[in-house]
Amino acid sequence: MQCDIGVVGLGVMGANLARNMERNGFAVAGYDLEAAKGQAFLAGPAGGTRAAVAPSPEALMAMLKRPRRVLLMVPAGAPVDSAIDHLKPHLEPGDILIDGGNSWFLDTERRSKALASGGFHYIGAGVSGGEQGALWGPAIMPGGQREAWEALAPILRAIAARADDGEPCVDYMGPGGAGHYVKMVHNGIEYGDMQLIAEAYDLLSRGLGLPAAELATVFRAWNAGELRSYLVEITAEVLGAVDPETGAPLVDLILDEAQQKGTGKWTSQHAFDVGAPVPTINAAVESRILSALKAERVRASRLLRGPSPRLRGSREALVDAARAALYASKITSYAQGFGLLRMASAEYGYGLDLARVARVWRAGCIIRASLLGDITAAFGRDAALQNLLLDKAFADAVESRQDAWRLVVQTAVGAGIPVPATAASLAYFDAYRSERLPANLTQGQRDYFGAHTYRRVDRPGVFHTAW
């Protein structure tokens, strides 16, 4: 059997993507260093006449149509380089390797250049949607040589999620590491979204004392409106789950230490490199780091005093305010993420089409939300839009909610309930709309202690004062 594509790495994601391809009419050859994973793949739903497993890289290449297309689904970092070294002796010029993991985009740039010198093509494809998305339709963000994308496009379009208008949630992002860069920022926005939701939950849970079951109802109602999204939807599911052993809400039994795989941290780190402000994402990354200090936080809770978190007043009013604050914060968080994409695109020559990015994120991925349809429309109105907050529809949406937004932050601060991402989102909004910021004082200080010079508002040139 001559197969359309090979999949190297038959773990959950690789196997599910392979099953997705076979279900959509493509013959798939799999390969894994662990023979048991290959056997499990064949024993699963894809064990039909259009799926096979190769015993070696050489056998895998013999099973593939030319040019050979091989999707790598292995952990990021050294395993990707190892897989490439494992396959490279069996490649021919024109063959295409696709890295579908969460690789650091500069690693993708390096690998692409090294493989191009041998006549091989390399695609760095961000894939979002988790294991169910891989099986039934993920969002896919490929970057690399355009001719390689064209050779892969029929397969990737067939397996991708479909937005409400029927468009497949996959498109060419740009050259080199563009695809993995877009996926990295996607994950950074995901961090911000999750933290903003967690802060709304914490305020209503600790502040108002709402039990998990009631909060599940609140989030279900929110998911029926402007906050409709995958993350709000699953938040309601998590809050509504009951532990079968104890009968208690499962969320109350989960240890409050959030894990991270690094892509959110990469987003923050690289935003500093290109000079893009992403305070909501930064706050989300820091919140996960703080959550890991569980033992220290337990000790501190017994030593450090603060105000009572219990709130008085109208429960309905605060729930409504939390909804408005969450939506306004999400808009500013996405504004930061797209601003980072715009600046990085200029830095690396990716030529990112931000409307195209938003379209790809509308379904299949973890941050899929009705908001992304509005973002697509905003970039459709102005392809050169510098910031989402400069679009009238988004400006009106945020301005109409800012009283509630400020109330939520003020209430949380007064009650001693931390809302770092929500507060950072509001601070970003206030800083971005400020014609004048106190950086003039900062520059004066820098000139005082380091003769770093400054510019003036009343005349051109660079100045230094003998303070």
DACORVEN-V701278 format. One record per pair of residues at least 24 apart in sequence whose C-alpha atoms are under 7 Angstrom apart, sorted by the first residue. I is the first residue (numbers start at 1). J is the second residue. D is the distance in whole Angstrom. If there is no record, write none. Layout:
# DACORVEN-V701278
{{I;J;D} {I;J;D}}
This chain:
# DACORVEN-V701278
{{1;63;6} {2;63;5} {2;64;5} {2;65;6} {3;27;5} {3;28;5} {3;29;6} {3;63;6} {3;64;5} {3;65;6} {4;28;6} {4;64;6} {4;65;6} {5;29;6} {5;64;6} {5;68;7} {5;69;5} {5;70;6} {6;30;6} {6;64;7} {6;69;6} {6;70;5} {6;71;6} {7;31;6} {7;70;6} {7;71;5} {7;72;6} {8;32;6} {8;71;6} {8;72;5} {8;73;6} {9;72;6} {9;73;5} {9;74;6} {10;37;6} {10;38;6} {11;37;7} {12;131;6} {13;131;5} {13;134;6} {14;73;5} {15;41;6} {16;131;7} {16;134;5} {16;135;5} {17;134;5} {17;135;6} {19;46;5} {19;135;6} {20;135;5} {20;136;6} {20;159;6} {21;159;6} {22;46;7} {22;50;6} {22;51;7} {24;158;6} {24;159;7} {26;50;7} {27;51;6} {28;52;6} {29;53;5} {29;54;7} {29;60;7} {30;54;6} {31;55;7} {31;60;7} {57;87;6} {58;90;6} {61;90;7} {67;94;6} {67;95;5} {68;95;5} {68;96;6} {69;95;6} {69;96;5} {69;97;6} {70;96;6} {70;97;5} {70;98;6} {71;97;6} {71;98;5} {71;99;6} {71;100;7} {72;98;6} {72;99;5} {72;100;6} {73;99;7} {73;100;6} {73;101;6} {74;101;6} {75;101;6} {76;101;6} {76;102;6} {76;103;5} {77;103;7} {93;118;7} {93;119;5} {93;120;5} {94;119;6} {94;120;5} {94;121;6} {95;120;5} {95;121;6} {96;120;6} {96;121;5} {96;122;6} {96;148;7} {97;121;6} {97;122;5} {97;123;6} {98;122;6} {98;123;5} {98;124;6} {98;125;7} {99;123;6} {99;124;5} {99;125;6} {100;124;6} {100;125;5} {100;126;6} {100;127;6} {101;126;7} {102;126;6} {102;180;7} {103;180;7} {104;180;7} {105;177;5} {105;180;5} {105;181;5} {106;177;6} {108;176;7} {108;177;5} {109;176;5} {109;177;5} {112;176;7} {121;145;7} {121;148;6} {124;177;6} {124;179;6} {124;180;6} {125;179;5} {125;180;6} {126;179;6} {126;180;5} {126;183;5} {128;364;7} {128;365;5} {128;366;6} {129;364;5} {129;365;4} {129;366;5} {133;364;6} {137;161;4} {137;364;6} {138;364;4} {138;365;6} {139;169;5} {139;170;6} {139;360;6} {139;361;6} {139;363;7} {139;364;5} {139;365;5} {140;169;6} {140;170;5} {141;170;6} {141;171;6} {141;172;7} {141;173;6} {141;179;5} {141;182;7} {141;183;7} {142;171;7} {142;172;5} {142;173;6} {142;179;5} {143;172;6} {143;173;5} {143;174;5} {143;175;5} {143;176;6} {143;177;6} {143;178;5} {143;179;4} {144;174;6} {144;175;4} {144;176;4} {144;177;7} {145;175;6} {161;363;6} {161;364;5} {162;363;6} {163;362;6} {163;363;5} {169;359;7} {169;360;4} {169;361;7} {169;363;6} {170;360;5} {171;360;7} {173;352;6} {174;350;5} {174;351;6} {174;352;6} {175;350;6} {178;350;6} {184;263;6} {184;267;6} {185;267;6} {185;337;6} {187;263;6} {187;264;6} {188;263;7} {188;264;4} {188;267;6} {188;281;6} {189;281;6} {189;333;7} {189;334;7} {189;337;6} {190;367;6} {191;264;6} {191;281;6} {191;284;6} {191;285;7} {192;280;6} {192;281;5} {192;284;5} {192;333;7} {193;330;7} {195;284;5} {195;421;7} {196;326;6} {196;421;6} {196;422;6} {199;419;6} {200;322;6} {203;412;7} {203;417;7} {206;309;6} {206;310;7} {207;309;5} {207;310;5} {207;311;5} {208;310;6} {208;311;6} {208;315;7} {212;239;5} {212;240;6} {212;249;6} {213;239;6} {213;240;5} {215;239;7} {216;240;5} {226;370;7} {227;327;6} {228;369;6} {228;370;6} {229;368;6} {229;369;4} {229;370;6} {230;366;6} {230;367;7} {230;368;6} {230;369;6} {231;366;7} {231;367;7} {256;291;7} {257;291;5} {257;292;5} {257;294;7} {258;288;5} {258;291;6} {258;292;7} {259;288;7} {271;340;6} {274;343;7} {274;344;6} {276;339;7} {276;340;5} {277;336;7} {278;336;5} {278;337;7} {279;424;6} {279;425;7} {280;333;6} {280;421;5} {280;424;5} {280;425;6} {283;420;6} {283;421;5} {284;421;6} {306;416;6} {307;415;6} {307;416;6} {308;415;6} {309;415;4} {309;416;6} {309;417;6} {310;415;7} {321;404;5} {321;405;7} {321;408;6} {322;408;6} {324;401;6} {324;404;6} {324;405;6} {325;401;7} {325;404;6} {325;405;4} {325;408;7} {328;398;5} {328;401;7} {329;422;6} {329;425;5} {329;426;7} {332;425;6} {332;429;7} {333;425;7} {335;387;6} {335;388;5} {335;389;7} {339;386;7} {339;387;6} {354;379;7} {355;379;5} {355;380;6}}
